[in-house]
Amino acid sequence: MNVSFRSCFTFGALNRAAAVGLLVVAGASGCKRETVTSYQAPKDQEAAAPPAAMMNPGPASGAGGGGVQWKLPAGWQELPPGDMRVGNFAVSGAGGQKAQVTIIPLPGMAGGELPNVNRWRGQVGLEAVDEAAMAKDRQAVQIGGQAGELFDLAGTPPGQTSKTRMLAAIQHRDGTAWFFKMTGDDALVAQQKATFVEFLKGLNFSASGAAAPSAAAPALPPMGGTDLSGGMPAMGKPSWTVPHGWGETPPGPMQSARFTAGDPAGGAAEITVVALPGDAGGLLANINRWRRQIGLPPVEEAGLAGLTRDLTTPGGKVVLVDLSGEKTPKTLVAAVVSRGGNTWFYKLMGDAAAVTREKAAFVPFVESARYAP
């Protein structure tokens, strides 16, 4: 993949751990002119599995293919992409108000609409609704020349005292579900709604070689598998035994849980848990995505045997992926669990020494997981 950023913003130190949560940017300064940014997916073998290829942009591996371009609105700060986000932005308002905007592509239909809408509602402290009530919340919106859907949800999340607003837009293009989301302080997000809608309208999916919009918009999928901090009603968040020395931190977009272990001086690692509908692109595509994250070349199907082993646990079969033996500064160990039509991904990633050290705790952590019926 090739990700090019031409931004009028200069970034100082960025707290990456916080960046996947709510907006921690240090030393950012900007100008007011709009900038254009493009994201491209390659035409080579990665294009055969577009969701996995787009989940975490890596070094350039081809030209052409499907992509998206945007104009950066005045006042928005462009952040590095990460995890499954191909677009990532920070928005600041008066009195320290903050919001985050993300662009995330997912495979296929990406789950059922009603369960996802109800999960989002739960995240902002709203009760679940039925299909008829959900239809009343649905708003039509234009996304890059095609019809899309927008949900505007506001409430007070559990355990918080301030109101949060969420704008979630959904569109399906050429077998990929695209999700555009703004979440943050209620007043700021409400103020930014018109800007967000114009941002969606101005997106360009064909300038990088993507298929032209079809005459009739397809049925629109939900934003399945995203922002799992509120849990998945269809299967519930697992319970597990957290190893000694792991510190739990707020999960970011796409994450059900997140932990840190070690420290930068002695080697640090991050543990994340993500759930996605279906097989999320398949084991090979995800392993090659993880390999790209740590600077390794992709492997063929025949090479999986040397990288994986099966574990039998009370929670079901677990496929353990171990890349910790590779000679790279950063490395990872991952575990994949298929359960109830969804796939749970556990990932231990960080400094090679820290991953090697924490692997002994990571495997029992995964084995301890108990899933809701």
RODO-2510 file (C-alpha; in nm, 4 decimals, decimal comma):
residues 373
     n   res          X          Y          Z
     1     m     0,0000     0,0000     0,0000
     2     n     0,0941     0,3582    -0,0474
     3     v    -0,0181     0,6269     0,1899
     4     s     0,0784     0,9830     0,1039
     5     f     0,0203     1,2737     0,3389
     6     r     0,0450     1,6340     0,2274
     7     s    -0,0647     1,8252     0,5330
     8     c    -0,0248     2,1859     0,6451
     9     f     0,0275     2,0599     1,0001
    10     t     0,3585     1,9933     1,1685
    11     f     0,3438     1,7421     1,4504
    12     g     0,5680     1,7281     1,7514
    13     a     0,5660     1,4388     1,9925
    14     l     0,2642     1,2116     1,9535
    15     n     0,1666     0,9816     2,2339
    16     r     0,0853     0,6798     2,0206
    17     a    -0,0743     0,4834     2,2982
    18     a    -0,3195     0,7650     2,3563
    19     a    -0,3631     0,8342     1,9875
    20     v    -0,5641     0,5166     1,9398
    21     g    -0,7920     0,6386     2,2170
    22     l    -0,9016     1,0025     2,2422
    23     l    -0,6594     1,2477     2,0946
    24     v    -0,3313     1,3212     2,2632
    25     v    -0,1257     1,5449     2,0355
    26     a     0,1699     1,7499     2,1539
    27     g     0,3380     2,0329     1,9702
    28     a     0,0944     2,0512     1,6767
    29     s     0,0676     2,3665     1,4742
    30     g    -0,1309     2,4269     1,1568
    31     c    -0,2471     2,6559     0,8822
    32     k    -0,5972     2,7060     0,7469
    33     r    -0,5661     2,5944     0,3873
    34     e    -0,7237     2,2652     0,2871
    35     t    -0,4971     1,9764     0,2044
    36     v    -0,5628     1,6687    -0,0064
    37     t    -0,4605     1,3265     0,1167
    38     s    -0,4890     0,9994    -0,0727
    39     y    -0,4935     0,6384     0,0385
    40     q    -0,4237     0,3669    -0,2171
    41     a    -0,4523    -0,0094    -0,2130
    42     p    -0,2297    -0,2043    -0,4538
    43     k    -0,3321    -0,4124    -0,7532
    44     d    -0,0996    -0,7003    -0,6688
    45     q    -0,1760    -1,0036    -0,4520
    46     e    -0,2737    -0,7826    -0,1583
    47     a    -0,5664    -0,6555    -0,3637
    48     a    -0,7049    -1,0096    -0,3642
    49     a    -0,7803    -0,9544     0,0034
    50     p    -0,8671    -0,5825     0,0163
    51     p    -0,9888    -0,5670     0,3766
    52     a    -0,6692    -0,7123     0,5188
    53     a    -0,4597    -0,4994     0,2869
    54     m    -0,6386    -0,1865     0,3987
    55     m    -0,6471    -0,2652     0,7679
    56     n    -0,2969    -0,1377     0,8318
    57     p    -0,1215     0,0543     0,5591
    58     g     0,2414    -0,0460     0,5182
    59     p     0,5242     0,0383     0,2806
    60     a     0,4435     0,0892    -0,0860
    61     s     0,3823    -0,2466    -0,2523
    62     g     0,2174    -0,1508    -0,5780
    63     a     0,0401     0,1251    -0,7692
    64     g    -0,3198     0,1802    -0,8680
    65     g    -0,6030    -0,0212    -0,7178
    66     g    -0,8879     0,1081    -0,5017
    67     g    -0,8374     0,4171    -0,2885
    68     v    -0,9841     0,7236    -0,1235
    69     q    -0,8803     1,0889    -0,1263
    70     w    -1,0002     1,3639     0,1045
    71     k    -0,9724     1,7372     0,1597
    72     l    -0,8689     1,8165     0,5151
    73     p    -1,1187     2,0634     0,6665
    74     a    -0,9862     2,3741     0,8394
    75     g    -0,9114     2,3022     1,2049
    76     w    -0,8738     1,9248     1,1622
    77     q    -0,5374     1,7688     1,2388
    78     e    -0,4291     1,4663     1,0392
    79     l    -0,2787     1,1870     1,2501
    80     p    -0,0889     0,8790     1,1328
    81     p    -0,3100     0,5851     1,0281
    82     g    -0,2982     0,2797     1,2501
    83     d    -0,4593    -0,0550     1,3231
    84     m    -0,7487    -0,0663     1,0736
    85     r    -0,7772     0,3081     1,0201
    86     v    -0,6739     0,4437     0,6806
    87     g    -0,7789     0,7938     0,7897
    88     n    -0,7329     0,9384     1,1376
    89     f    -0,8001     1,2976     1,2467
    90     a    -0,8121     1,5089     1,5625
    91     v    -1,0532     1,7970     1,6103
    92     s    -1,0249     2,0486     1,8954
    93     g    -1,2780     2,3005     2,0182
    94     a    -1,3242     2,5704     2,2781
    95     g    -1,2570     2,4883     2,6413
    96     g    -1,0469     2,1826     2,5634
    97     q    -1,3241     1,9940     2,3824
    98     k    -1,1992     1,7139     2,1603
    99     a    -1,3246     1,4737     1,8959
   100     q    -1,1767     1,2037     1,6752
   101     v    -1,2589     1,1186     1,3143
   102     t    -1,1672     0,7813     1,1649
   103     i    -1,2009     0,6086     0,8268
   104     i    -1,2082     0,2289     0,8453
   105     p    -1,2679    -0,0279     0,5662
   106     l    -1,3906    -0,3756     0,6622
   107     p    -1,4615    -0,6888     0,4617
   108     g    -1,7968    -0,7653     0,3050
   109     m    -2,1165    -0,6829     0,4896
   110     a    -1,9344    -0,6555     0,8238
   111     g    -2,2146    -0,7867     1,0466
   112     g    -2,5781    -0,6947     1,1050
   113     e    -2,6912    -0,3329     1,1202
   114     l    -2,9192    -0,3429     1,4235
   115     p    -2,6687    -0,5086     1,6638
   116     n    -2,4021    -0,2578     1,5620
   117     v    -2,6293     0,0438     1,6010
   118     n    -2,7361    -0,0826     1,9423
   119     r    -2,3720    -0,1282     2,0412
   120     w    -2,2989     0,2326     1,9461
   121     r    -2,6066     0,3421     2,1383
   122     g    -2,4789     0,1568     2,4432
   123     q    -2,1421     0,3284     2,4139
   124     v    -2,3076     0,6691     2,4508
   125     g    -2,5461     0,5547     2,7241
   126     l    -2,8589     0,5007     2,5137
   127     e    -3,0967     0,2058     2,5335
   128     a    -3,1218    -0,0524     2,2575
   129     v    -3,3906    -0,0078     1,9913
   130     d    -3,5779    -0,2290     1,7460
   131     e    -3,5651    -0,2128     1,3659
   132     a    -3,8505     0,0383     1,3404
   133     a    -3,6951     0,2778     1,5913
   134     m    -3,3550     0,2436     1,4307
   135     a    -3,5024     0,3447     1,0942
   136     k    -3,6116     0,6752     1,2486
   137     d    -3,2503     0,7516     1,3450
   138     r    -3,1154     0,6796     0,9971
   139     q    -3,0249     0,9861     0,7907
   140     a    -2,9365     0,9939     0,4218
   141     v    -2,5909     1,1294     0,3372
   142     q    -2,3721     1,1528     0,0270
   143     i    -2,0307     0,9848     0,0525
   144     g    -1,8066     1,0418    -0,2472
   145     g    -2,0925     1,0557    -0,4969
   146     q    -2,2921     0,7622    -0,3653
   147     a    -2,5693     0,7280    -0,1104
   148     g    -2,4742     0,6454     0,2464
   149     e    -2,6318     0,6324     0,5906
   150     l    -2,5600     0,8484     0,8922
   151     f    -2,6490     0,7858     1,2568
   152     d    -2,6342     1,0775     1,5018
   153     l    -2,6271     0,9460     1,8600
   154     a    -2,5763     1,1423     2,1812
   155     g    -2,5846     1,0469     2,5483
   156     t    -2,3794     1,0032     2,8621
   157     p    -2,1575     0,6914     2,8478
   158     p    -2,1603     0,4560     3,1475
   159     g    -1,9245     0,5742     3,4191
   160     q    -1,8957     0,9265     3,2776
   161     t    -2,0623     1,2562     3,3668
   162     s    -2,0184     1,4494     3,0418
   163     k    -2,2230     1,3959     2,7281
   164     t    -2,0722     1,2296     2,4206
   165     r    -2,1948     1,2519     2,0622
   166     m    -2,1197     1,0049     1,7839
   167     l    -2,1670     1,0495     1,4083
   168     a    -2,1315     0,7173     1,2239
   169     a    -2,1621     0,6998     0,8446
   170     i    -2,1770     0,3746     0,6504
   171     q    -2,1205     0,2874     0,2861
   172     h    -2,0531    -0,0277     0,0837
   173     r    -1,8293    -0,0211    -0,2253
   174     d    -1,7067    -0,3132    -0,4343
   175     g    -1,7212    -0,5719    -0,1580
   176     t    -1,5737    -0,3441     0,1080
   177     a    -1,7679    -0,1730     0,3846
   178     w    -1,6411     0,1782     0,4588
   179     f    -1,7077     0,3421     0,7946
   180     f    -1,6599     0,7090     0,8781
   181     k    -1,6987     0,8131     1,2383
   182     m    -1,6693     1,1244     1,4537
   183     t    -1,6823     1,0758     1,8303
   184     g    -1,6179     1,3230     2,1093
   185     d    -1,7587     1,5987     2,3267
   186     d    -2,1260     1,6571     2,2498
   187     a    -2,1163     2,0286     2,1723
   188     l    -1,8084     2,0040     1,9518
   189     v    -1,9371     1,7109     1,7467
   190     a    -2,2753     1,8827     1,7042
   191     q    -2,0955     2,1968     1,5872
   192     q    -1,8805     1,9928     1,3464
   193     k    -2,1667     1,7916     1,1956
   194     a    -2,2040     2,0104     0,8850
   195     t    -1,8264     1,9981     0,8311
   196     f    -1,8278     1,6196     0,8742
   197     v    -2,1107     1,5817     0,6195
   198     e    -1,9240     1,8022     0,3694
   199     f    -1,6079     1,5999     0,4312
   200     l    -1,7968     1,2820     0,3391
   201     k    -1,9499     1,4439     0,0329
   202     g    -1,6077     1,5537    -0,0939
   203     l    -1,4402     1,2124    -0,0656
   204     n    -1,3049     1,0777    -0,3935
   205     f    -1,2946     0,6994    -0,4396
   206     s    -1,2164     0,6940    -0,8122
   207     a    -0,9155     0,9284    -0,8462
   208     s    -0,6770     0,6506    -0,7340
   209     g    -0,8198     0,3924    -0,9707
   210     a    -1,1198     0,2655    -0,7731
   211     a    -1,4235     0,1498    -0,9628
   212     a    -1,6605     0,4272    -1,0618
   213     p    -1,9803     0,4597    -0,8582
   214     s    -2,2579     0,2319    -0,9732
   215     a    -2,5897     0,3707    -1,0913
   216     a    -2,7782     0,2185    -0,8023
   217     a    -2,6362     0,2244    -0,4527
   218     p    -2,6153    -0,1246    -0,2984
   219     a    -2,7665    -0,2182     0,0331
   220     l    -2,5557    -0,0511     0,2981
   221     p    -2,3749    -0,2571     0,5603
   222     p    -2,3228    -0,1652     0,9221
   223     m    -2,0017    -0,0652     1,0865
   224     g    -1,9529    -0,4133     1,2250
   225     g    -1,6482    -0,4936     1,4309
   226     t    -1,5546    -0,1343     1,5064
   227     d    -1,5124     0,0352     1,8409
   228     l    -1,5662    -0,2729     2,0466
   229     s    -1,5078    -0,1047     2,3803
   230     g    -1,8796    -0,1354     2,4399
   231     g    -1,8821    -0,5097     2,3773
   232     m    -2,0638    -0,7077     2,1092
   233     p    -2,4215    -0,7895     2,2022
   234     a    -2,4200    -1,0921     1,9728
   235     m    -2,1491    -1,2701     2,1686
   236     g    -2,0462    -1,0540     2,4617
   237     k    -1,7026    -0,9518     2,5779
   238     p    -1,5012    -1,2461     2,7153
   239     s    -1,3914    -1,2676     3,0751
   240     w    -1,0273    -1,3500     3,1398
   241     t    -0,7503    -1,3541     3,3971
   242     v    -0,5203    -1,0548     3,3484
   243     p    -0,1535    -1,1401     3,4184
   244     h     0,0305    -0,9676     3,6999
   245     g     0,2137    -0,6582     3,5798
   246     w    -0,0202    -0,5802     3,2916
   247     g    -0,1878    -0,2399     3,3100
   248     e    -0,5278    -0,1960     3,1462
   249     t    -0,5714     0,1191     2,9367
   250     p    -0,8748     0,2579     2,7506
   251     p    -0,9331     0,0602     2,4295
   252     g    -0,9060     0,2459     2,1021
   253     p    -1,1098     0,2134     1,7836
   254     m    -1,1526    -0,1504     1,6800
   255     q    -1,0417    -0,2728     2,0225
   256     s    -1,2370    -0,4617     2,2861
   257     a    -0,9535    -0,4327     2,5400
   258     r    -0,5974    -0,3042     2,5630
   259     f    -0,3138    -0,3594     2,8114
   260     t     0,0467    -0,2468     2,8438
   261     a     0,3399    -0,4385     2,9903
   262     g     0,6945    -0,3330     3,0733
   263     d     0,8287     0,0190     3,0209
   264     p     1,0140     0,2028     2,7426
   265     a     1,3448     0,1843     2,9301
   266     g     1,3321    -0,1910     2,9804
   267     g     1,1272    -0,2790     2,6723
   268     a     0,7525    -0,2210     2,6385
   269     a     0,4757    -0,4215     2,4772
   270     e     0,1078    -0,3652     2,4064
   271     i    -0,1649    -0,6290     2,4216
   272     t    -0,4863    -0,5699     2,2272
   273     v    -0,8077    -0,7658     2,1753
   274     v    -1,0217    -0,7075     1,8650
   275     a    -1,3346    -0,8865     1,7410
   276     l    -1,4485    -0,8841     1,3765
   277     p    -1,7373    -1,0520     1,1937
   278     g    -1,6748    -1,3651     0,9916
   279     d    -1,3156    -1,4676     0,9210
   280     a    -1,2024    -1,1026     0,8761
   281     g    -1,0141    -1,1782     0,5563
   282     g    -0,8706    -1,5149     0,6578
   283     l    -0,5664    -1,6279     0,8536
   284     l    -0,3092    -1,5842     0,5755
   285     a    -0,4126    -1,2266     0,4951
   286     n    -0,4000    -1,1262     0,8612
   287     i    -0,0631    -1,2929     0,9222
   288     n     0,0827    -1,1095     0,6246
   289     r    -0,0651    -0,7838     0,7541
   290     w     0,1057    -0,8420     1,0898
   291     r     0,4309    -0,9301     0,9147
   292     r     0,4181    -0,6000     0,7259
   293     q     0,3682    -0,4168     1,0546
   294     i     0,7074    -0,5350     1,1771
   295     g     0,8846    -0,5067     0,8421
   296     l     0,8736    -0,8685     0,7250
   297     p     0,7847    -0,9912     0,3749
   298     p     0,4610    -1,1836     0,3152
   299     v     0,4478    -1,5620     0,3112
   300     e     0,2541    -1,8097     0,1004
   301     e    -0,0057    -2,0515     0,2364
   302     a     0,2581    -2,3234     0,2603
   303     g     0,4605    -2,1089     0,4985
   304     l     0,1886    -2,0923     0,7648
   305     a     0,2795    -2,4269     0,9194
   306     g     0,6097    -2,2922     1,0497
   307     l     0,4448    -1,9853     1,2038
   308     t     0,1363    -2,1312     1,3725
   309     r     0,0321    -2,3962     1,6194
   310     d    -0,3086    -2,4978     1,7520
   311     l    -0,4066    -2,4774     2,1178
   312     t    -0,7067    -2,6489     2,2722
   313     t    -0,8636    -2,4337     2,5432
   314     p    -1,1930    -2,4318     2,7394
   315     g    -1,2972    -2,1420     2,5163
   316     g    -1,2341    -2,3409     2,1973
   317     k    -0,9569    -2,3890     1,9459
   318     v    -0,6902    -2,1166     1,9363
   319     v    -0,4435    -2,0625     1,6513
   320     l    -0,1228    -1,9157     1,7922
   321     v     0,0904    -1,7098     1,5519
   322     d     0,4468    -1,6563     1,6740
   323     l     0,6711    -1,4062     1,4947
   324     s     0,8907    -1,3402     1,7968
   325     g     1,1840    -1,5353     1,6546
   326     e     1,2317    -1,2886     1,3696
   327     k     1,5261    -1,0499     1,3893
   328     t     1,3319    -0,7234     1,3957
   329     p     1,3278    -0,4370     1,6515
   330     k     0,9524    -0,4826     1,6929
   331     t     0,7856    -0,8199     1,6944
   332     l     0,4578    -0,9838     1,7860
   333     v     0,2694    -1,2922     1,8954
   334     a    -0,0988    -1,3248     1,8040
   335     a    -0,3819    -1,5645     1,8819
   336     v    -0,6922    -1,6175     1,6690
   337     v    -1,0184    -1,7577     1,8063
   338     s    -1,3283    -1,8266     1,5914
   339     r    -1,6462    -1,8076     1,7942
   340     g    -2,0145    -1,7582     1,7089
   341     g    -1,9574    -1,6391     1,3529
   342     n    -1,6965    -1,3859     1,4672
   343     t    -1,3182    -1,3914     1,4992
   344     w    -1,1327    -1,2678     1,8077
   345     f    -0,7769    -1,1447     1,7562
   346     y    -0,5382    -1,1220     2,0533
   347     k    -0,2095    -0,9499     1,9769
   348     l     0,1074    -0,8962     2,1805
   349     m     0,3312    -0,6466     2,0023
   350     g     0,6294    -0,4298     2,0950
   351     d     1,0016    -0,4378     2,1602
   352     a     1,1447    -0,7792     2,0795
   353     a     1,2772    -0,8321     2,4333
   354     a     0,9443    -0,7346     2,5906
   355     v     0,7422    -0,9615     2,3612
   356     t     0,9727    -1,2533     2,4350
   357     r     0,9381    -1,1848     2,8072
   358     e     0,5583    -1,1406     2,8052
   359     k     0,4847    -1,4370     2,5781
   360     a     0,4862    -1,6657     2,8813
   361     a     0,1985    -1,4609     3,0262
   362     f     0,0198    -1,3946     2,6964
   363     v    -0,0595    -1,7573     2,6159
   364     p    -0,2251    -1,8310     2,9559
   365     f    -0,4173    -1,5020     2,9193
   366     v    -0,5663    -1,6179     2,5890
   367     e    -0,6337    -1,9649     2,7294
   368     s    -0,8179    -1,8135     3,0268
   369     a    -1,0775    -1,6369     2,8101
   370     r    -1,4401    -1,7433     2,8627
   371     y    -1,6921    -1,6368     2,6019
   372     a    -2,0612    -1,5590     2,6470
   373     p    -2,2948    -1,8217     2,5019
***
